[in-house]
Amino acid sequence: EALATMANLMARDNDPGRDDEKRLERFMMHKPTIFTGGYNPEGAIK
């Protein structure tokens, strides 16, 4: 029974449709710095 429960949990967690969502959640857990800059293509080339 424990093995069946574990297999069900692993199958549910292995949903390829949610891969991007899981990656974003994992990234956001690390509290990344917020980008507050602007778009300035002329300032990038010197």
Phi, psi and omega in degrees: 000317179297321180294321178294319178297316180295320179296319178296318179296317180294321179294322180290324181283344183263040180275109183297338179290338182259006183304311181298319181297317180294320179297319179296317178300316180296319179296317183289337178296334181274006178048069180293155178292147181272132177283119181245005180285182179237184180262114181220083183294332180289325180286342182282333182255120180235000000 
